[in-house]
Amino acid sequence: DTGVSQNPRHKITKRGQNVTFRCDPISEHNRLYWYRQTLGQGPEFLTYFQNEAQLEKSRLLSDRFSAERPKGSFSTLEIQRTEQGDSAMYLCASSLTGVSTEAFFGQGTRLTVV
Amino acid sequence: GENVEQHPSTLSVQEGDSAVIKCTYSDSASNYFPWYKQELGKRPQLIIDIRSNVGEKKDQRIAVTLNKTAKHFSLHITETQPEDSAVYFCAAPTQGGSEKLVFGKGTKLTVNP
């Protein structure tokens, strides 16, 4: 499968625990985006990378969230001290440089905080 | 920053009828307008997009129209089929050094056989 891959697909965690998600983009794509989607809403931007550089982080994102893309390939999104409000689908997307190109989404990681 | 409004939030049509979903955007510098389809439990997938140098684009039963003056664009699906049932999202990019897609809240389309 040459599409965007996310792991795990589902994660259930207890409040207060840390979780980490992984995204493997399409290999030639240098742009990588993280979005969060809650039920009945559109994807909400979290952060994006151009190669290994994190170019923007949403102001809505608390400091409990951190993302990395150390070698400009796969990316990880970590949430520390999870809260029930963090329960959502976390989507990763990748594209070639420039926003006016198609963004391909992964299948997402569904996080449930209990 | 960009703000994208999408209407309606739900739409129910009979099989064979047409469906129209409308979006407005705020950033006049936006120049790319994609539409994504998301079936239940699946990833959003691009179905059609339009760039600001054209006013309309068609791909079989789907079409998108763009009115840059009014800052709105629409998705048109003709001869709807039950498999068109899904949530549809419009999006527009921010500009001015911050390049990301801002999505509308989505339209849940139900096509009744």
Interface residues (C-beta under 8 A of the other chain):
Chain A: V4 Y33 Y35 G40 Q41 G42 P43 E44 F45 Y48 L55 E56 L91 G98 V99 S100 E102 A103 F104 F105 G106 Q107 G108
Chain B: Q6 N31 Y32 P34 Y36 K42 R43 P44 Q45 L46 D49 R51 F89 A91 P93 T94 S98 E99 K100 L101 V102 F103 G104 K105 G106
